[in-house]
């Protein structure tokens, strides 16, 4: 019975997310509904002492990253730098290789720190024009953008500043460059298999005489490529984020040592505030790098950005708040569910999987699929089972960096099920439906999920990290 309560709570949260309801509202309802059936006296204590405590802790750690990432993406958009990057990549790669060009552009933007949602809006007009000129079906655009933005640059490549690569650092005390060779191997596998699949789809469509199609909705306006910034200037903020991220990752532990403590300047006695540097060094590094990236955009694009920044920043901040609170609510939900007796059944079932890395991969990708969120599913999994994963790592002699990379990649596996927010946004922006384009997104999802197990196999076969 206890297990059925946990299962029903998860199913309810998945259902409301799929129907488009806010998980900020329904995550606590789902969690506390489960508590109500287990012990009604614990509803209020669980809400205040566990759900809110974990939710606020997530906001404290990660809201600045969401905020700065959203603002950085917005100023890249307002400055016209994103258009300049897209135009330059297309010119270099060639319009006849439309799919490769779009994947490369998406990869550059996401690895440079631009939000996935911003990338969709920035790249779609160019993708539509190239696919139309190349006679490639429009229905393949979402799968192409998904490969470039939602996969290897989101959580596989070492150093990516996306949130899916940052969350594990707070649990495993790693940095965002964890297991670099495994990440590169996984990214290469995804890129090659993904491009091969998309090219196979294109060839099949061409053989069947299918072109771009007619009567599509949300067709973009013609692109105005006049007065764009020089591509090297447009790329500079992305390069600065990557370089300074690496610099800060090395400099922060050297500067602050293992911990920092200070006594607040208040009247009366105050206990010292102690901050363990290793737990937050990766977060501080990304925040500092994004600040420098934003400053670089303002330095070279002041005229265009300043004219629209007031309104543009409002939408960026709104998006950051929504994304943070969505994930934080799912994080609080996971903490409550993990405290219920029924979760022991789940934990025991997962512990029956003898291999610790496969155990972690299945746990994280399953919860990401259920919640429709990579960061949310990983938050639930790590909030509930991080200590178990760490104990398994120590027992098996596996570096925690490997657990970081597996958790990060697994979170981006089955998260892109039909109810995923990024998938819904991508289809809405491109004016396509699940029926038309989701099967290609799902194929990329399967490739991404398979890549996690390829990486695990490579680690056991070679010991490479």
N, C-alpha and C positions, 0 to 999 in steps of 0.2 A: 504493500500500500504506500509506504514512504517513497519508494522508487517511482510509482505512478504519479505521485504528487509532483515530484521534480520534473518528470517527463511532461506532464500536463502544463507546468509553468513554462518550460522551454517551448513547447508547441504553441502555447498562447502568444508568447512574445514573437515567435516567428510569424504567426498568422497576422498579428496587428502590423508588424513591419512590412509584410508583403502587401497588405491592404493600404499601406501608405500612412498609417497613423504614427504619431510621434512616440519614439521610445523614451523620450524624456518623461512623458506622462505615464506610459504603460509599463516601463521596466520596474518601477517601484510597485505598481499595482500587481504585476505578475509575481514579483518576489514576495511581497507581503501577503498575497493571496495564498501562496504555498505555505507560508508561516502560519497563517490562520488555520489551515487544515491540520497542521502538526501540533501547534500549541498556541491558542488564541491569546494567552497571557504574554507572549513574547513579541507580538506584532509591533507595539510601540517601541520597546527596547531595541529590537532588531533594526527598526527604521532609523532611530536616532544614533544608536551605538555602533551599527555596522554599515548599513546602506549609506547613510549620509557621511559617515566617517571616511569610507573608501571613496565615495564619489568626490568629496571635497579634496581628498588627497590626490586624486588623479588630476583635478583641475589645477591644484597648486603646482604640480610637477609639469604639466603639459600644455596648459592654456597659452603661455607665452610662445611656445613653438607653433601652435595652431595659428595664433594671432599674427606673428611675424611672417610665417609662411604665406598667409592669406594676403597680407599687405605687400609682401615682396611680389607675389604673383600679380596683384592689381597694378602696381607701379610699372612692372614689366609690360603689362597690357596697355596702360595709359600712355606710356612713353613711345609706343609703337615698336619697341625693341623686339617683341615676339614676332611681329609681322616681318621685320627685317631678317630675323634668324630663319624663319620659314622660307622666305624668298631666296636667301643665300643658299640654303641647303638644297632646295629644289634646283637652283641654277647649277650647283656642283654635281649633283647626282643625276639630274636630267628628268624631264617631265615624263619620259617614256618608262621610267622606273618609279612610277607614282607610289606604289605601296612601300617600297624601301625608303623613299624620301620621307613619307609621312611618319613611318616608324622611327627613323633617325631624328626627325624634328621633335617628336613626342619624347624620345629618350633624352635628348639634350635638355629640354625644358624641365622634365621631372627630375633628372639627376642634378640639375642646377638649382633645385629647390622650389620650383614653381608648383603650385597646388594642382592636383590632378584635374580638378573641375575647371580651373583656369585654362589648362592645356586644351581641354575639349573645345572650349569656346574659341580659343586662339587659332587652332589648327583646322577646324571644320571648314571654314570658307575656302581655304587653299585645297583641302582634300577634295571638296566637291568640284572645284574647277578642274583639277588634274584628272580626276576620275571621269568627268564628262568628256574632256578632250581625248582621253585615252580609251574611251569606250568601255570602261570598267563599270560593272554594276554598282550603283550607289549602295545597295544593301551590304556591300563588303566594307564600307567605310567604318562602321562601328568596330568590327573585328580588328581592322588595321590599327585604329587609334587605341583600342584596348591592348594590343600587343605592345605598342610603343610606350604607353603611359601607365598601364595597370599591372605590369609584370616585372621584368627583370630590373628596371631602374627604380621600381617602388620598394623592393625589399631584398633583391639578390645581390646586386653590385655593392661591394664594400664602400662605405662612406656616403651612401645616399642619405640626404637629410629628410626623407619622408618619415612620417610618424611611425610607420610600421617597422622601421629599422631603429627607432629610438626607444620605443617602449621596453624591449628586452634589456636595455642597458641598466634600467633601474632595478631589475630583478636579479640579473646575473653579474652585475658590477663589471660589465664589459664596456667597450666603446663601439661606435658605429662602423668601425673597420674590422669587426670580429670575423674570423675565418675568411680572410680575403680570397684565398685560392678556391675554396669551395664555392664562394659566392660567384666568382668569375666563371667557374665551370658550369654552375647552374644557369647563369645568365646566358652563356654561350649556347647551351642546350636549348633553352627557351627560344632564343632569337632564331637559331637555325631551323628548329622544328616549326616554329610559328610562321616564319617567312615561307617555308616549304609548303605548309598547309594553305596559306593565303594564295600563293602562286598556283597551286593545284586548283583551287576554287576559281581563280581567274581564267585559267586555261579551259576548264570545263564550261564556264559561261561563254567564253569566246567560241568554243566548238559548237555550242548550242545556238549561237547567233544572238546571245543576250548582250545588250549594250547597257549604257547608263540608265536607260529607262526614261519614261515621261510621266508627267502629272504628279511629281513628288511634292510634298509639303516642306515648308521651312527651307526653301532654297535660298542660299545666301545672296546678298547683293554682289555685283562685280567688285573685284578687289582693286583698291586704289594703292598702287605700289609707288606712287610719287612721294618724294620728300622723306624717304625712309632713312633712318640712321645707318651709318656704315656698319656692316655685319660684325666687324671686330669690336666696335664700341658696344653693339647690342649684346655680344657674347661676354663682354668683360664682367658685368655683374654676376653672371653664372659662374665664371671662372673664379671670381673673388670669393664667392660662397664656398666653392670646393677647396680652394687653397687655404683660406682662413679657418675653415672647419678643421683641416688637418693641423694647422699651426696651433689653434686653441686646444685641440685634443692633446697635443704634447705639452703645451705651455701651462695649462691650468693645474695639473697635478704637481708640476715642478714649482709653480708659484705658491700654491696654497698648502702643499703637503697633504698628509692624510686627513686632516680635519681643520676646520676654522671655528673658533669660538669668540664670542664677544658679549659684553654686558650692555644691554640697552640703556641709554641715558635717560632714565626715568627717576622720579622721586621715590625714595624708599629702596628696599632691597629687591633686587631682580636676579633671577637665576640666569646664568649665562646661556646664550643660544649657541648650540653646537651643530655644525653642519659637516657631515661626512663627505669629503670631497669626491671620493670615488663613485658615490651613489648619484651624483648630479653632474659630474664633469662632462659627460657626453651631451647633456641637455644644455649646459652653459656654452659649450663649444658651438653647437648648432645655433643657439640664440645670438651669440656674438657674430657668427658668420653671416646670418641673415640680416642683422643690423648693418653690417658693412656692405652687404649686397644692396640693401635699400638705399643707403647713402650714396653708393656708386651710381645708381639709377638717377637719383636727384642731381648728382654732380654733372652728369652728361645729358640729362633729359629734363632739366628744370622747367623750361618753358612749357612743354607739353604736359608734364605731370602736374605742375602747380595749378594749372588752370582747371583741372578736373579732380584734384586730389580730395577736396572736401566731400564731394558726393561719392567718389569712388571708394574712399576709405570707409565710408559708412556701410556700404554693401560688403566690403571685405571683412569688417569687424563683425557684422551680423552673421556672415557665413562661418567665421571662426568660432563665434559663440555657439552657434547651432551644432557644428561638428564636435566641439569639445564636450558640450553637455550631452549629446547623443552617446558618445563613447563613454563618458563618465557614468552615465546612468546604467549602461550595460555592465560597466566595471563593478558598480555597487550591486547590481543584480547578481553577478557572479559570486561576489563575496557572501551574499545572503544564502544563495543556493548551496554553496560549498559548506555552509554551517549546518545544513539540515541533515537528518539521519539518512534520508534517501540518497544523498550524494555519495555516501559510503559504498552503496551498490555500484554506482558509476565508477568510483575510484578503484574499487576492487576488480571490476570488469576490465578496466584499463590496465591495471597492474598485472593482469593475466597475460598481457602482451609482453613477452620477456625482454625484447630489445628496447632499451630506454629511448633511443632516438626515434624509432618508429612509433613508440608509445606517445612521445611528445608530438610528433607530426600528425598523427591521427587525431589526437585530442584537440589540437589547435585548429586544424583545418575543418574538423567536424563542427566545432563551435562557431567558427567564422562563417561556415555555410548556414548554420541554423539562424544566426543573428543577421546574416547578410552584411556583415561588416568585418573587414580584416582586423582593424584596431580593436573593435568591440569584442570579437571572438577571442583574439589573443589576450585581451584584458581579462576576460572571464576565465580563460584557461590558466593564465599565469597567476591571477589573484587566488585561484583555488588550489593550484598544484605546483607552484614554483618551488616550494620547499622540497616536494617529492622529486621534482626534476633535478634539483641541485644534489640531493642525496644520491639519486641514481647515477649522476655524473661522477660524483666522488667514488662511489662503489665500483663503477666500471672503468675509472681512470680516463674519462673522456673530458677534454677541456670544455669549460663553460662557453667558450667562444663558438664551439660547434653547436651547442644547444641554442645559443643566441641566433645563429644563422638559420638553423632548422625551424625554430619558432617563427622567425620573421618571414621566411619563404612559405611556410605552411599557412600562415595567416592570409597570404595572398593567393592561396590555392582555390578552395571551394567557396571563397567569400563572394565571388561574382555569380551567384545564383540569381534567378530572375528578380528577387525582391531587393537586391543590392542597390543602394542609393546612387552610386556612381554609374551603374548600368542604366538605371531609369533615366538619369540626367543625360547620359550619352545618347540614348535613343530619342529622348525628347528634343535635344538640340539638333540632331540630324534629321528629325522629322520622319523617323522610321519606327516600326513596331517590333515587339518581341517575335511575332510570327515571321517577319521578314528577315531579321538580322540576328536574333539571339543564338541560333545554332552555331554561328561562327564565333561568337563570344564564348559560348560554352566549350567549343573545341579548344580555344586558347586557354580556357580555364583548366581543361583536362591536361593539356601540355604542361601548364604551370604546376599543377598538383603532382604530376609524374616527375617533374624536375627535382622536387624535394627528395624523393626516394632515390633518384639517380645520385644526388649529392651524398646521401647517407651511404649508398653503396660505394661511392668513390672513397669516402673517408675510411670505411672498414677495409677496403682493398689496398689502399695506399698509405693511410695514416696522415695524408696531407691535410693541412688546416689553412 
